[in-house]
Amino acid sequence: MANTAWVAKHFKDKIINQPNIKLRKLQDLIRIKYGLQILASKETIPGKEVFVGIYICLHACKVGWLEGCRNVIGFDGAFLKGVYKGKLLSCIGKDGNNQMYHVAWAVVEKETKHTWSWFFRCLMHELQLTKSQGEGLTIISDMQKGLVAFVSELLPNVEHRMCARHIWSNWKQKWKGEARRKKFWACVRASFEAYLKAKIDEQAELGDSKTIEDLMRYPKQCWCRAFFKDWSKCDSVENNMCEIFSSWILSARHKSIITMLEKIRVEVMERMTTMREFATRWISDVSPLAMGYIEEQSQYAVKHEFKWNGDTGYEIQHGV
């Protein structure tokens, strides 16, 4: 009987010499040489273990996030590009200098509700999120399949943001134009509701009122700064920290699974050492990126005029 063992025995050298050989090419070779028609199928063998996935969360990464990072994590999935296909799920945070911090990653066959649920439950245990039910935590995702569905179920108190760039990618398929793009990002970055309403009105003036209806199908709390919680001290509207990680390990994703995971482990170790050395060169207790942001906002604040209202606070006017 021509089964997988038979194919491996007769075409072992061919597969080793050409690890990227296509299944259809191999089927054609078998048909020409032996006159056999080989069909691809998925089989389950009773009593044998089958690889489903592997979850990685290094102790140093876990402790670092718990003790020194902001309460914000992003989720993303990236394709494996080597001989063995699958998806690499990742959970990435932000460190004290507002830079990428690797928390955990996992290899699975494909991106589904089941695999995301498994990865998320592992992470909940590692980051001690079960008791708080997500209180004080912000999650940013790209609207992955299955992820949005169960986050609110497992962590009902969490703040769940959606990557504004992915919302824009979906929205612009129907509503194109540079003017609409600029107004969209103005809406996303609006820091208070009155300003958001003004930008939405400007967006509506560009044409069809259905543009606003389509945009508002996405909950404003998930993509507009005016509605973000302040507990994470993070105003990110994009999930770029995860995409930076996926690009950072691009060469590793071309390797076999074990080699890839080892390469990621070494790169994470080297980056943690580099960032630790970088922190020793800070000239103050405030991180360089945070200090740069403070100086930038200080220059912006000079252009404002503050007037006491005589009762409960100040009125701020821009353009002095």
C-alpha positions as protocol buffer text, in pm:
chain_id: "A"
residue {
  index: 1
  type: MET
  ca { x: 0 y: 0 z: 0 }
}
residue {
  index: 2
  type: ALA
  ca { x: 137 y: 343 z: -95 }
}
residue {
  index: 3
  type: ASN
  ca { x: 111 y: 540 z: 230 }
}
residue {
  index: 4
  type: THR
  ca { x: 323 y: 816 z: 380 }
}
residue {
  index: 5
  type: ALA
  ca { x: 584 y: 566 z: 501 }
}
residue {
  index: 6
  type: TRP
  ca { x: 617 y: 425 z: 147 }
}
residue {
  index: 7
  type: VAL
  ca { x: 657 y: 773 z: -2 }
}
residue {
  index: 8
  type: ALA
  ca { x: 918 y: 865 z: 261 }
}
residue {
  index: 9
  type: LYS
  ca { x: 1116 y: 546 z: 191 }
}
residue {
  index: 10
  type: HIS
  ca { x: 1126 y: 583 z: -188 }
}
residue {
  index: 11
  type: PHE
  ca { x: 1159 y: 963 z: -212 }
}
residue {
  index: 12
  type: LYS
  ca { x: 1365 y: 1041 z: 97 }
}
residue {
  index: 13
  type: ASP
  ca { x: 1670 y: 1166 z: -95 }
}
residue {
  index: 14
  type: LYS
  ca { x: 1454 y: 1368 z: -332 }
}
residue {
  index: 15
  type: ILE
  ca { x: 1278 y: 1548 z: -45 }
}
residue {
  index: 16
  type: ILE
  ca { x: 1606 y: 1611 z: 141 }
}
residue {
  index: 17
  type: ASN
  ca { x: 1769 y: 1762 z: -170 }
}
residue {
  index: 18
  type: GLN
  ca { x: 1457 y: 1965 z: -251 }
}
residue {
  index: 19
  type: PRO
  ca { x: 1289 y: 2052 z: 81 }
}
residue {
  index: 20
  type: ASN
  ca { x: 1064 y: 2308 z: -92 }
}
residue {
  index: 21
  type: ILE
  ca { x: 928 y: 2063 z: -349 }
}
residue {
  index: 22
  type: LYS
  ca { x: 559 y: 2113 z: -409 }
}
residue {
  index: 23
  type: LEU
  ca { x: 311 y: 1840 z: -320 }
}
residue {
  index: 24
  type: ARG
  ca { x: 171 y: 1836 z: -673 }
}
residue {
  index: 25
  type: LYS
  ca { x: 523 y: 1792 z: -817 }
}
residue {
  index: 26
  type: LEU
  ca { x: 584 y: 1494 z: -587 }
}
residue {
  index: 27
  type: GLN
  ca { x: 249 y: 1344 z: -685 }
}
residue {
  index: 28
  type: ASP
  ca { x: 343 y: 1374 z: -1055 }
}
residue {
  index: 29
  type: LEU
  ca { x: 679 y: 1203 z: -997 }
}
residue {
  index: 30
  type: ILE
  ca { x: 511 y: 910 z: -821 }
}
residue {
  index: 31
  type: ARG
  ca { x: 248 y: 880 z: -1094 }
}
residue {
  index: 32
  type: ILE
  ca { x: 510 y: 882 z: -1375 }
}
residue {
  index: 33
  type: LYS
  ca { x: 755 y: 641 z: -1208 }
}
residue {
  index: 34
  type: TYR
  ca { x: 517 y: 397 z: -1040 }
}
residue {
  index: 35
  type: GLY
  ca { x: 183 y: 462 z: -1206 }
}
residue {
  index: 36
  type: LEU
  ca { x: 25 y: 547 z: -870 }
}
residue {
  index: 37
  type: GLN
  ca { x: -219 y: 828 z: -792 }
}
residue {
  index: 38
  type: ILE
  ca { x: -140 y: 980 z: -451 }
}
residue {
  index: 39
  type: LEU
  ca { x: -405 y: 1190 z: -282 }
}
residue {
  index: 40
  type: ALA
  ca { x: -331 y: 1428 z: 5 }
}
residue {
  index: 41
  type: SER
  ca { x: -536 y: 1377 z: 320 }
}
residue {
  index: 42
  type: LYS
  ca { x: -526 y: 1449 z: 689 }
}
residue {
  index: 43
  type: GLU
  ca { x: -527 y: 1143 z: 910 }
}
residue {
  index: 44
  type: THR
  ca { x: -544 y: 1092 z: 1283 }
}
residue {
  index: 45
  type: ILE
  ca { x: -355 y: 792 z: 1420 }
}
residue {
  index: 46
  type: PRO
  ca { x: -495 y: 655 z: 1748 }
}
residue {
  index: 47
  type: GLY
  ca { x: -239 y: 628 z: 2027 }
}
residue {
  index: 48
  type: LYS
  ca { x: 11 y: 869 z: 1866 }
}
residue {
  index: 49
  type: GLU
  ca { x: 86 y: 1225 z: 1972 }
}
residue {
  index: 50
  type: VAL
  ca { x: 28 y: 1494 z: 1710 }
}
residue {
  index: 51
  type: PHE
  ca { x: 193 y: 1837 z: 1725 }
}
residue {
  index: 52
  type: VAL
  ca { x: -72 y: 2102 z: 1784 }
}
residue {
  index: 53
  type: GLY
  ca { x: 124 y: 2399 z: 1912 }
}
residue {
  index: 54
  type: ILE
  ca { x: 399 y: 2523 z: 2140 }
}
residue {
  index: 55
  type: TYR
  ca { x: 378 y: 2819 z: 2379 }
}
residue {
  index: 56
  type: ILE
  ca { x: 688 y: 3016 z: 2487 }
}
residue {
  index: 57
  type: CYS
  ca { x: 706 y: 3269 z: 2771 }
}
residue {
  index: 58
  type: LEU
  ca { x: 1055 y: 3313 z: 2914 }
}
residue {
  index: 59
  type: HIS
  ca { x: 1068 y: 3378 z: 3288 }
}
residue {
  index: 60
  type: ALA
  ca { x: 1279 y: 3693 z: 3242 }
}
residue {
  index: 61
  type: CYS
  ca { x: 1026 y: 3831 z: 2992 }
}
residue {
  index: 62
  type: LYS
  ca { x: 735 y: 3761 z: 3225 }
}
residue {
  index: 63
  type: VAL
  ca { x: 902 y: 3921 z: 3528 }
}
residue {
  index: 64
  type: GLY
  ca { x: 1014 y: 4219 z: 3319 }
}
residue {
  index: 65
  type: TRP
  ca { x: 660 y: 4289 z: 3202 }
}
residue {
  index: 66
  type: LEU
  ca { x: 508 y: 4248 z: 3547 }
}
residue {
  index: 67
  type: GLU
  ca { x: 762 y: 4475 z: 3716 }
}
residue {
  index: 68
  type: GLY
  ca { x: 861 y: 4735 z: 3459 }
}
residue {
  index: 69
  type: CYS
  ca { x: 625 y: 4766 z: 3160 }
}
residue {
  index: 70
  type: ARG
  ca { x: 307 y: 4955 z: 3091 }
}
residue {
  index: 71
  type: ASN
  ca { x: -20 y: 4768 z: 3129 }
}
residue {
  index: 72
  type: VAL
  ca { x: -70 y: 4736 z: 2756 }
}
residue {
  index: 73
  type: ILE
  ca { x: -17 y: 4433 z: 2530 }
}
residue {
  index: 74
  type: GLY
  ca { x: -73 y: 4377 z: 2161 }
}
residue {
  index: 75
  type: PHE
  ca { x: -160 y: 4056 z: 1977 }
}
residue {
  index: 76
  type: ASP
  ca { x: -77 y: 3955 z: 1623 }
}
residue {
  index: 77
  type: GLY
  ca { x: -25 y: 3651 z: 1404 }
}
residue {
  index: 78
  type: ALA
  ca { x: 244 y: 3605 z: 1137 }
}
residue {
  index: 79
  type: PHE
  ca { x: 290 y: 3335 z: 874 }
}
residue {
  index: 80
  type: LEU
  ca { x: 578 y: 3090 z: 895 }
}
residue {
  index: 81
  type: LYS
  ca { x: 768 y: 3102 z: 566 }
}
residue {
  index: 82
  type: GLY
  ca { x: 984 y: 2790 z: 588 }
}
residue {
  index: 83
  type: VAL
  ca { x: 920 y: 2428 z: 492 }
}
residue {
  index: 84
  type: TYR
  ca { x: 674 y: 2384 z: 779 }
}
residue {
  index: 85
  type: LYS
  ca { x: 381 y: 2620 z: 744 }
}
residue {
  index: 86
  type: GLY
  ca { x: 175 y: 2759 z: 1028 }
}
residue {
  index: 87
  type: LYS
  ca { x: 126 y: 3077 z: 1227 }
}
residue {
  index: 88
  type: LEU
  ca { x: 336 y: 3246 z: 1492 }
}
residue {
  index: 89
  type: LEU
  ca { x: 111 y: 3415 z: 1750 }
}
residue {
  index: 90
  type: SER
  ca { x: 276 y: 3690 z: 1951 }
}
residue {
  index: 91
  type: CYS
  ca { x: 204 y: 3905 z: 2256 }
}
residue {
  index: 92
  type: ILE
  ca { x: 411 y: 4224 z: 2267 }
}
residue {
  index: 93
  type: GLY
  ca { x: 416 y: 4502 z: 2526 }
}
residue {
  index: 94
  type: LYS
  ca { x: 574 y: 4846 z: 2570 }
}
residue {
  index: 95
  type: ASP
  ca { x: 868 y: 4909 z: 2801 }
}
residue {
  index: 96
  type: GLY
  ca { x: 943 y: 5221 z: 3004 }
}
residue {
  index: 97
  type: ASN
  ca { x: 1100 y: 5388 z: 2700 }
}
residue {
  index: 98
  type: ASN
  ca { x: 789 y: 5323 z: 2490 }
}
residue {
  index: 99
  type: GLN
  ca { x: 967 y: 5055 z: 2287 }
}
residue {
  index: 100
  type: MET
  ca { x: 881 y: 4698 z: 2191 }
}
residue {
  index: 101
  type: TYR
  ca { x: 895 y: 4442 z: 2473 }
}
residue {
  index: 102
  type: HIS
  ca { x: 851 y: 4070 z: 2394 }
}
residue {
  index: 103
  type: VAL
  ca { x: 618 y: 3894 z: 2637 }
}
residue {
  index: 104
  type: ALA
  ca { x: 523 y: 3559 z: 2480 }
}
residue {
  index: 105
  type: TRP
  ca { x: 482 y: 3379 z: 2147 }
}
residue {
  index: 106
  type: ALA
  ca { x: 343 y: 3049 z: 2020 }
}
residue {
  index: 107
  type: VAL
  ca { x: 347 y: 2832 z: 1708 }
}
residue {
  index: 108
  type: VAL
  ca { x: 13 y: 2690 z: 1591 }
}
residue {
  index: 109
  type: GLU
  ca { x: -117 y: 2527 z: 1274 }
}
residue {
  index: 110
  type: LYS
  ca { x: -351 y: 2813 z: 1189 }
}
residue {
  index: 111
  type: GLU
  ca { x: -517 y: 3120 z: 1335 }
}
residue {
  index: 112
  type: THR
  ca { x: -856 y: 3022 z: 1476 }
}
residue {
  index: 113
  type: LYS
  ca { x: -1074 y: 3098 z: 1775 }
}
residue {
  index: 114
  type: HIS
  ca { x: -947 y: 2779 z: 1939 }
}
residue {
  index: 115
  type: THR
  ca { x: -576 y: 2859 z: 1897 }
}
residue {
  index: 116
  type: TRP
  ca { x: -618 y: 3219 z: 2009 }
}
residue {
  index: 117
  type: SER
  ca { x: -819 y: 3104 z: 2312 }
}
residue {
  index: 118
  type: TRP
  ca { x: -546 y: 2854 z: 2406 }
}
residue {
  index: 119
  type: PHE
  ca { x: -271 y: 3117 z: 2368 }
}
residue {
  index: 120
  type: PHE
  ca { x: -471 y: 3374 z: 2560 }
}
residue {
  index: 121
  type: ARG
  ca { x: -546 y: 3139 z: 2849 }
}
residue {
  index: 122
  type: CYS
  ca { x: -177 y: 3050 z: 2881 }
}
residue {
  index: 123
  type: LEU
  ca { x: -95 y: 3420 z: 2891 }
}
residue {
  index: 124
  type: MET
  ca { x: -363 y: 3495 z: 3152 }
}
residue {
  index: 125
  type: HIS
  ca { x: -195 y: 3245 z: 3384 }
}
residue {
  index: 126
  type: GLU
  ca { x: 156 y: 3381 z: 3321 }
}
residue {
  index: 127
  type: LEU
  ca { x: 64 y: 3749 z: 3367 }
}
residue {
  index: 128
  type: GLN
  ca { x: -169 y: 3688 z: 3663 }
}
residue {
  index: 129
  type: LEU
  ca { x: -473 y: 3839 z: 3493 }
}
residue {
  index: 130
  type: THR
  ca { x: -741 y: 3602 z: 3619 }
}
residue {
  index: 131
  type: LYS
  ca { x: -817 y: 3769 z: 3952 }
}
residue {
  index: 132
  type: SER
  ca { x: -844 y: 4123 z: 3816 }
}
residue {
  index: 133
  type: GLN
  ca { x: -1045 y: 4006 z: 3510 }
}
residue {
  index: 134
  type: GLY
  ca { x: -848 y: 4255 z: 3301 }
}
residue {
  index: 135
  type: GLU
  ca { x: -899 y: 4560 z: 3525 }
}
residue {
  index: 136
  type: GLY
  ca { x: -625 y: 4813 z: 3445 }
}
residue {
  index: 137
  type: LEU
  ca { x: -512 y: 4630 z: 3129 }
}
residue {
  index: 138
  type: THR
  ca { x: -529 y: 4750 z: 2769 }
}
residue {
  index: 139
  type: ILE
  ca { x: -524 y: 4509 z: 2474 }
}
residue {
  index: 140
  type: ILE
  ca { x: -459 y: 4612 z: 2113 }
}
residue {
  index: 141
  type: SER
  ca { x: -536 y: 4374 z: 1827 }
}
residue {
  index: 142
  type: ASP
  ca { x: -589 y: 4366 z: 1451 }
}
residue {
  index: 143
  type: MET
  ca { x: -940 y: 4216 z: 1462 }
}
residue {
  index: 144
  type: GLN
  ca { x: -801 y: 3862 z: 1434 }
}
residue {
  index: 145
  type: LYS
  ca { x: -1037 y: 3574 z: 1381 }
}
residue {
  index: 146
  type: GLY
  ca { x: -1172 y: 3458 z: 1714 }
}
residue {
  index: 147
  type: LEU
  ca { x: -967 y: 3692 z: 1932 }
}
residue {
  index: 148
  type: VAL
  ca { x: -1224 y: 3968 z: 1970 }
}
residue {
  index: 149
  type: ALA
  ca { x: -1501 y: 3718 z: 2045 }
}
residue {
  index: 150
  type: PHE
  ca { x: -1366 y: 3569 z: 2366 }
}
residue {
  index: 151
  type: VAL
  ca { x: -1158 y: 3855 z: 2516 }
}
residue {
  index: 152
  type: SER
  ca { x: -1462 y: 4018 z: 2672 }
}
residue {
  index: 153
  type: GLU
  ca { x: -1573 y: 3677 z: 2798 }
}
residue {
  index: 154
  type: LEU
  ca { x: -1244 y: 3587 z: 2968 }
}
residue {
  index: 155
  type: LEU
  ca { x: -1150 y: 3942 z: 3078 }
}
residue {
  index: 156
  type: PRO
  ca { x: -1471 y: 4147 z: 3103 }
}
residue {
  index: 157
  type: ASN
  ca { x: -1294 y: 4450 z: 3258 }
}
residue {
  index: 158
  type: VAL
  ca { x: -1020 y: 4486 z: 2997 }
}
residue {
  index: 159
  type: GLU
  ca { x: -996 y: 4778 z: 2754 }
}
residue {
  index: 160
  type: HIS
  ca { x: -985 y: 4635 z: 2401 }
}
residue {
  index: 161
  type: ARG
  ca { x: -860 y: 4861 z: 2123 }
}
residue {
  index: 162
  type: MET
  ca { x: -855 y: 4782 z: 1752 }
}
residue {
  index: 163
  type: CYS
  ca { x: -566 y: 4886 z: 1530 }
}
residue {
  index: 164
  type: ALA
  ca { x: -681 y: 5202 z: 1349 }
}
residue {
  index: 165
  type: ARG
  ca { x: -466 y: 5119 z: 1046 }
}
residue {
  index: 166
  type: HIS
  ca { x: -656 y: 4795 z: 991 }
}
residue {
  index: 167
  type: ILE
  ca { x: -987 y: 4978 z: 1029 }
}
residue {
  index: 168
  type: TRP
  ca { x: -865 y: 5228 z: 770 }
}
residue {
  index: 169
  type: SER
  ca { x: -762 y: 4944 z: 534 }
}
residue {
  index: 170
  type: ASN
  ca { x: -1115 y: 4802 z: 546 }
}
residue {
  index: 171
  type: TRP
  ca { x: -1292 y: 5138 z: 532 }
}
residue {
  index: 172
  type: LYS
  ca { x: -1090 y: 5281 z: 242 }
}
residue {
  index: 173
  type: GLN
  ca { x: -1188 y: 4993 z: 13 }
}
residue {
  index: 174
  type: LYS
  ca { x: -1522 y: 5168 z: -26 }
}
residue {
  index: 175
  type: TRP
  ca { x: -1430 y: 5526 z: 60 }
}
residue {
  index: 176
  type: LYS
  ca { x: -1105 y: 5624 z: -111 }
}
residue {
  index: 177
  type: GLY
  ca { x: -930 y: 5960 z: -135 }
}
residue {
  index: 178
  type: GLU
  ca { x: -647 y: 6151 z: 31 }
}
residue {
  index: 179
  type: ALA
  ca { x: -884 y: 6403 z: 190 }
}
residue {
  index: 180
  type: ARG
  ca { x: -1086 y: 6124 z: 351 }
}
residue {
  index: 181
  type: ARG
  ca { x: -765 y: 5960 z: 474 }
}
residue {
  index: 182
  type: LYS
  ca { x: -653 y: 6279 z: 650 }
}
residue {
  index: 183
  type: LYS
  ca { x: -994 y: 6333 z: 809 }
}
residue {
  index: 184
  type: PHE
  ca { x: -1003 y: 5970 z: 922 }
}
residue {
  index: 185
  type: TRP
  ca { x: -676 y: 6003 z: 1111 }
}
residue {
  index: 186
  type: ALA
  ca { x: -789 y: 6334 z: 1255 }
}
residue {
  index: 187
  type: CYS
  ca { x: -1093 y: 6152 z: 1397 }
}
residue {
  index: 188
  type: VAL
  ca { x: -876 y: 5872 z: 1533 }
}
residue {
  index: 189
  type: ARG
  ca { x: -638 y: 6111 z: 1712 }
}
residue {
  index: 190
  type: ALA
  ca { x: -910 y: 6339 z: 1852 }
}
residue {
  index: 191
  type: SER
  ca { x: -847 y: 6370 z: 2226 }
}
residue {
  index: 192
  type: PHE
  ca { x: -1194 y: 6492 z: 2332 }
}
residue {
  index: 193
  type: GLU
  ca { x: -1547 y: 6433 z: 2207 }
}
residue {
  index: 194
  type: ALA
  ca { x: -1623 y: 6786 z: 2087 }
}
residue {
  index: 195
  type: TYR
  ca { x: -1316 y: 6780 z: 1860 }
}
residue {
  index: 196
  type: LEU
  ca { x: -1413 y: 6434 z: 1734 }
}
residue {
  index: 197
  type: LYS
  ca { x: -1762 y: 6557 z: 1645 }
}
residue {
  index: 198
  type: ALA
  ca { x: -1613 y: 6851 z: 1453 }
}
residue {
  index: 199
  type: LYS
  ca { x: -1385 y: 6619 z: 1253 }
}
residue {
  index: 200
  type: ILE
  ca { x: -1671 y: 6378 z: 1182 }
}
residue {
  index: 201
  type: ASP
  ca { x: -1874 y: 6670 z: 1046 }
}
residue {
  index: 202
  type: GLU
  ca { x: -1581 y: 6765 z: 823 }
}
residue {
  index: 203
  type: GLN
  ca { x: -1561 y: 6405 z: 703 }
}
residue {
  index: 204
  type: ALA
  ca { x: -1934 y: 6410 z: 618 }
}
residue {
  index: 205
  type: GLU
  ca { x: -1889 y: 6730 z: 415 }
}
residue {
  index: 206
  type: LEU
  ca { x: -1663 y: 6541 z: 172 }
}
residue {
  index: 207
  type: GLY
  ca { x: -1954 y: 6351 z: 24 }
}
residue {
  index: 208
  type: ASP
  ca { x: -2186 y: 6061 z: 96 }
}
residue {
  index: 209
  type: SER
  ca { x: -2316 y: 6051 z: 456 }
}
residue {
  index: 210
  type: LYS
  ca { x: -2280 y: 5672 z: 446 }
}
residue {
  index: 211
  type: THR
  ca { x: -1907 y: 5719 z: 501 }
}
residue {
  index: 212
  type: ILE
  ca { x: -1982 y: 5807 z: 863 }
}
residue {
  index: 213
  type: GLU
  ca { x: -2227 y: 5519 z: 899 }
}
residue {
  index: 214
  type: ASP
  ca { x: -1964 y: 5273 z: 779 }
}
residue {
  index: 215
  type: LEU
  ca { x: -1703 y: 5421 z: 1013 }
}
residue {
  index: 216
  type: MET
  ca { x: -1932 y: 5412 z: 1314 }
}
residue {
  index: 217
  type: ARG
  ca { x: -1989 y: 5040 z: 1266 }
}
residue {
  index: 218
  type: TYR
  ca { x: -1664 y: 5010 z: 1459 }
}
residue {
  index: 219
  type: PRO
  ca { x: -1715 y: 5103 z: 1827 }
}
residue {
  index: 220
  type: LYS
  ca { x: -1559 y: 5445 z: 1895 }
}
residue {
  index: 221
  type: GLN
  ca { x: -1418 y: 5318 z: 2224 }
}
residue {
  index: 222
  type: CYS
  ca { x: -1192 y: 5084 z: 2025 }
}
residue {
  index: 223
  type: TRP
  ca { x: -1022 y: 5330 z: 1790 }
}
residue {
  index: 224
  type: CYS
  ca { x: -1064 y: 5695 z: 1905 }
}
residue {
  index: 225
  type: ARG
  ca { x: -835 y: 5848 z: 2168 }
}
residue {
  index: 226
  type: ALA
  ca { x: -1119 y: 6052 z: 2315 }
}
residue {
  index: 227
  type: PHE
  ca { x: -1264 y: 5732 z: 2463 }
}
residue {
  index: 228
  type: PHE
  ca { x: -945 y: 5552 z: 2570 }
}
residue {
  index: 229
  type: LYS
  ca { x: -889 y: 5458 z: 2932 }
}
residue {
  index: 230
  type: ASP
  ca { x: -596 y: 5632 z: 3099 }
}
residue {
  index: 231
  type: TRP
  ca { x: -479 y: 5344 z: 3318 }
}
residue {
  index: 232
  type: SER
  ca { x: -223 y: 5212 z: 3069 }
}
residue {
  index: 233
  type: LYS
  ca { x: -68 y: 5558 z: 3014 }
}
residue {
  index: 234
  type: CYS
  ca { x: -59 y: 5471 z: 2645 }
}
residue {
  index: 235
  type: ASP
  ca { x: -243 y: 5655 z: 2365 }
}
residue {
  index: 236
  type: SER
  ca { x: -140 y: 5421 z: 2080 }
}
residue {
  index: 237
  type: VAL
  ca { x: -403 y: 5384 z: 1808 }
}
residue {
  index: 238
  type: GLU
  ca { x: -205 y: 5126 z: 1609 }
}
residue {
  index: 239
  type: ASN
  ca { x: -71 y: 4778 z: 1679 }
}
residue {
  index: 240
  type: ASN
  ca { x: 271 y: 4864 z: 1537 }
}
residue {
  index: 241
  type: MET
  ca { x: 464 y: 4708 z: 1827 }
}
residue {
  index: 242
  type: CYS
  ca { x: 351 y: 4362 z: 1713 }
}
residue {
  index: 243
  type: GLU
  ca { x: 424 y: 4435 z: 1350 }
}
residue {
  index: 244
  type: ILE
  ca { x: 772 y: 4555 z: 1445 }
}
residue {
  index: 245
  type: PHE
  ca { x: 828 y: 4224 z: 1622 }
}
residue {
  index: 246
  type: SER
  ca { x: 708 y: 4025 z: 1319 }
}
residue {
  index: 247
  type: SER
  ca { x: 950 y: 4217 z: 1095 }
}
residue {
  index: 248
  type: TRP
  ca { x: 1229 y: 4185 z: 1351 }
}
residue {
  index: 249
  type: ILE
  ca { x: 1210 y: 3804 z: 1340 }
}
residue {
  index: 250
  type: LEU
  ca { x: 1148 y: 3781 z: 964 }
}
residue {
  index: 251
  type: SER
  ca { x: 1464 y: 3580 z: 895 }
}
residue {
  index: 252
  type: ALA
  ca { x: 1381 y: 3338 z: 1179 }
}
residue {
  index: 253
  type: ARG
  ca { x: 1035 y: 3272 z: 1030 }
}
residue {
  index: 254
  type: HIS
  ca { x: 1205 y: 3113 z: 728 }
}
residue {
  index: 255
  type: LYS
  ca { x: 1359 y: 2842 z: 948 }
}
residue {
  index: 256
  type: SER
  ca { x: 1217 y: 2512 z: 1070 }
}
residue {
  index: 257
  type: ILE
  ca { x: 1011 y: 2539 z: 1389 }
}
residue {
  index: 258
  type: ILE
  ca { x: 1274 y: 2437 z: 1646 }
}
residue {
  index: 259
  type: THR
  ca { x: 1548 y: 2639 z: 1475 }
}
residue {
  index: 260
  type: MET
  ca { x: 1315 y: 2939 z: 1454 }
}
residue {
  index: 261
  type: LEU
  ca { x: 1224 y: 2927 z: 1822 }
}
residue {
  index: 262
  type: GLU
  ca { x: 1589 y: 2898 z: 1922 }
}
residue {
  index: 263
  type: LYS
  ca { x: 1682 y: 3193 z: 1700 }
}
residue {
  index: 264
  type: ILE
  ca { x: 1402 y: 3403 z: 1853 }
}
residue {
  index: 265
  type: ARG
  ca { x: 1517 y: 3309 z: 2205 }
}
residue {
  index: 266
  type: VAL
  ca { x: 1874 y: 3417 z: 2132 }
}
residue {
  index: 267
  type: GLU
  ca { x: 1765 y: 3744 z: 1968 }
}
residue {
  index: 268
  type: VAL
  ca { x: 1536 y: 3826 z: 2262 }
}
residue {
  index: 269
  type: MET
  ca { x: 1821 y: 3753 z: 2504 }
}
residue {
  index: 270
  type: GLU
  ca { x: 2060 y: 3978 z: 2312 }
}
residue {
  index: 271
  type: ARG
  ca { x: 1805 y: 4259 z: 2288 }
}
residue {
  index: 272
  type: MET
  ca { x: 1735 y: 4249 z: 2662 }
}
residue {
  index: 273
  type: THR
  ca { x: 2109 y: 4277 z: 2730 }
}
residue {
  index: 274
  type: THR
  ca { x: 2141 y: 4567 z: 2485 }
}
residue {
  index: 275
  type: MET
  ca { x: 1845 y: 4754 z: 2635 }
}
residue {
  index: 276
  type: ARG
  ca { x: 1977 y: 4699 z: 2988 }
}
residue {
  index: 277
  type: GLU
  ca { x: 2310 y: 4854 z: 2888 }
}
residue {
  index: 278
  type: PHE
  ca { x: 2127 y: 5137 z: 2714 }
}
residue {
  index: 279
  type: ALA
  ca { x: 1937 y: 5218 z: 3035 }
}
residue {
  index: 280
  type: THR
  ca { x: 2264 y: 5265 z: 3226 }
}
residue {
  index: 281
  type: ARG
  ca { x: 2348 y: 5557 z: 2994 }
}
residue {
  index: 282
  type: TRP
  ca { x: 2034 y: 5757 z: 3067 }
}
residue {
  index: 283
  type: ILE
  ca { x: 2115 y: 6103 z: 3199 }
}
residue {
  index: 284
  type: SER
  ca { x: 1807 y: 6109 z: 3425 }
}
residue {
  index: 285
  type: ASP
  ca { x: 1544 y: 5879 z: 3571 }
}
residue {
  index: 286
  type: VAL
  ca { x: 1311 y: 5974 z: 3287 }
}
residue {
  index: 287
  type: SER
  ca { x: 1355 y: 5767 z: 2970 }
}
residue {
  index: 288
  type: PRO
  ca { x: 1494 y: 5946 z: 2660 }
}
residue {
  index: 289
  type: LEU
  ca { x: 1177 y: 5906 z: 2451 }
}
residue {
  index: 290
  type: ALA
  ca { x: 959 y: 6027 z: 2737 }
}
residue {
  index: 291
  type: MET
  ca { x: 1186 y: 6328 z: 2790 }
}
residue {
  index: 292
  type: GLY
  ca { x: 1170 y: 6410 z: 2420 }
}
residue {
  index: 293
  type: TYR
  ca { x: 789 y: 6393 z: 2432 }
}
residue {
  index: 294
  type: ILE
  ca { x: 779 y: 6623 z: 2737 }
}
residue {
  index: 295
  type: GLU
  ca { x: 999 y: 6880 z: 2560 }
}
residue {
  index: 296
  type: GLU
  ca { x: 784 y: 6860 z: 2247 }
}
residue {
  index: 297
  type: GLN
  ca { x: 465 y: 6915 z: 2446 }
}
residue {
  index: 298
  type: SER
  ca { x: 628 y: 7200 z: 2638 }
}
residue {
  index: 299
  type: GLN
  ca { x: 692 y: 7384 z: 2312 }
}
residue {
  index: 300
  type: TYR
  ca { x: 331 y: 7318 z: 2208 }
}
residue {
  index: 301
  type: ALA
  ca { x: 199 y: 7445 z: 2542 }
}
residue {
  index: 302
  type: VAL
  ca { x: 374 y: 7781 z: 2492 }
}
residue {
  index: 303
  type: LYS
  ca { x: 124 y: 7855 z: 2215 }
}
residue {
  index: 304
  type: HIS
  ca { x: -171 y: 7826 z: 2456 }
}
residue {
  index: 305
  type: GLU
  ca { x: -329 y: 8086 z: 2683 }
}
residue {
  index: 306
  type: PHE
  ca { x: -481 y: 7981 z: 3018 }
}
residue {
  index: 307
  type: LYS
  ca { x: -765 y: 8187 z: 3166 }
}
residue {
  index: 308
  type: TRP
  ca { x: -911 y: 8130 z: 3513 }
}
residue {
  index: 309
  type: ASN
  ca { x: -1288 y: 8098 z: 3496 }
}
residue {
  index: 310
  type: GLY
  ca { x: -1330 y: 8225 z: 3851 }
}
residue {
  index: 311
  type: ASP
  ca { x: -1488 y: 7906 z: 3981 }
}
residue {
  index: 312
  type: THR
  ca { x: -1381 y: 7551 z: 3901 }
}
residue {
  index: 313
  type: GLY
  ca { x: -1089 y: 7563 z: 3658 }
}
residue {
  index: 314
  type: TYR
  ca { x: -929 y: 7718 z: 3353 }
}
residue {
  index: 315
  type: GLU
  ca { x: -1024 y: 7787 z: 2995 }
}
residue {
  index: 316
  type: ILE
  ca { x: -751 y: 7707 z: 2744 }
}
residue {
  index: 317
  type: GLN
  ca { x: -717 y: 7884 z: 2413 }
}
residue {
  index: 318
  type: HIS
  ca { x: -478 y: 7791 z: 2135 }
}
residue {
  index: 319
  type: GLY
  ca { x: -301 y: 8029 z: 1900 }
}
residue {
  index: 320
  type: VAL
  ca { x: -175 y: 8304 z: 2126 }
}
